[in-house]
Amino acid sequence: MRLRDTKGIEVALTRKDACARFELPPDRIGDIVVISTRHKVLGTSESRHDLSGLTEPLRSHGGLTEERVPLIANRKIVLPAGHALRNFDAFDVALNRIQ
């Protein structure tokens, strides 16, 4: 895939590979998944992204550099055996796993 060799691209995966790697639902994912490197945002072209009219900060989806999220609790967190925490587990932990 030529995308993998493009400056600013960290990962380019087929739907199948992306769903397996990131636990994504295949019916919600396009043909390819492209993730940029740190401090890069992907878009179509500069001329199609006029940010001058925004009144709020623009937010893109996070990249791999944003996967690590600090999680602090003042009580014990109980996880299933062998479960590795992921950034999107924060809601489950906060609502269901803190004793």
C-alpha positions as CSV (number, residue, x, y, z in Angstrom):
1,M,0.0,0.0,0.0
2,R,1.6,3.3,-1.1
3,L,0.0,5.2,1.8
4,R,2.4,3.5,4.2
5,D,5.4,5.3,2.5
6,T,3.8,8.7,2.7
7,K,5.3,11.3,5.0
8,G,3.1,11.8,8.1
9,I,1.4,8.4,7.8
10,E,2.2,6.0,10.7
11,V,-0.2,3.1,9.8
12,A,-2.3,2.2,6.8
13,L,-4.4,-0.9,7.1
14,T,-7.1,-2.8,5.2
15,R,-10.5,-2.9,6.9
16,K,-9.9,-6.5,8.0
17,D,-6.5,-5.8,9.5
18,A,-7.7,-2.6,11.2
19,C,-10.7,-4.4,12.7
20,A,-8.5,-7.1,14.1
21,R,-5.9,-4.8,15.5
22,F,-8.2,-2.2,17.0
23,E,-11.3,-4.3,17.8
24,L,-13.4,-2.3,15.4
25,P,-16.8,-3.3,14.0
26,P,-16.3,-4.1,10.2
27,D,-19.7,-2.6,9.2
28,R,-18.6,0.8,10.5
29,I,-15.1,0.9,8.9
30,G,-14.2,2.0,5.3
31,D,-11.9,0.1,2.9
32,I,-8.8,1.4,4.6
33,V,-7.8,2.9,7.9
34,V,-5.0,5.5,7.9
35,I,-3.4,6.9,11.1
36,S,-1.1,9.9,11.0
37,T,2.1,10.4,13.0
38,R,2.3,12.7,16.0
39,H,1.1,16.3,15.3
40,K,-0.3,15.5,11.9
41,V,-4.0,15.7,10.9
42,L,-5.3,14.1,7.7
43,G,-7.6,15.8,5.2
44,T,-8.3,16.2,1.6
45,S,-6.6,19.5,0.8
46,E,-5.7,22.8,2.5
47,S,-8.2,24.7,0.4
48,R,-11.1,22.5,1.5
49,H,-10.3,23.1,5.2
50,D,-11.0,26.7,6.0
51,L,-10.6,26.9,9.7
52,S,-11.1,30.7,10.0
53,G,-14.9,30.3,10.7
54,L,-14.5,28.0,13.7
55,T,-15.5,29.3,17.0
56,E,-14.4,26.2,18.9
57,P,-11.1,24.2,18.6
58,L,-11.1,21.6,15.8
59,R,-10.7,18.1,17.2
60,S,-9.6,15.1,15.1
61,H,-9.6,11.5,16.1
62,G,-6.6,10.6,18.2
63,G,-3.6,8.7,16.8
64,L,-1.5,6.0,18.3
65,T,0.5,8.5,20.3
66,E,-2.7,9.3,22.2
67,E,-3.4,5.7,23.3
68,R,-1.9,6.0,26.7
69,V,-4.3,7.8,29.1
70,P,-3.6,8.2,32.8
71,L,-6.2,6.6,35.0
72,I,-6.3,7.4,38.7
73,A,-8.9,6.0,41.2
74,N,-9.1,6.3,44.9
75,R,-10.4,2.7,45.2
76,K,-9.4,-0.7,44.0
77,I,-10.0,-1.5,40.3
78,V,-11.0,-5.1,39.6
79,L,-10.4,-6.3,36.0
80,P,-10.9,-9.7,34.5
81,A,-7.8,-11.9,34.5
82,G,-5.4,-11.1,31.6
83,H,-7.4,-7.9,30.6
84,A,-5.1,-5.1,29.4
85,L,-6.6,-1.7,29.8
86,R,-7.1,0.4,26.7
87,N,-7.9,4.2,26.5
88,F,-11.6,3.5,25.7
89,D,-11.9,1.3,28.8
90,A,-12.0,4.4,31.0
91,F,-15.8,4.5,30.9
92,D,-16.2,0.8,31.8
93,V,-13.6,1.1,34.6
94,A,-15.3,4.2,36.0
95,L,-18.8,2.8,35.9
96,N,-18.3,-0.9,36.5
97,R,-14.8,-1.9,37.8
98,I,-14.1,0.4,40.8
99,Q,-15.0,-1.2,44.1
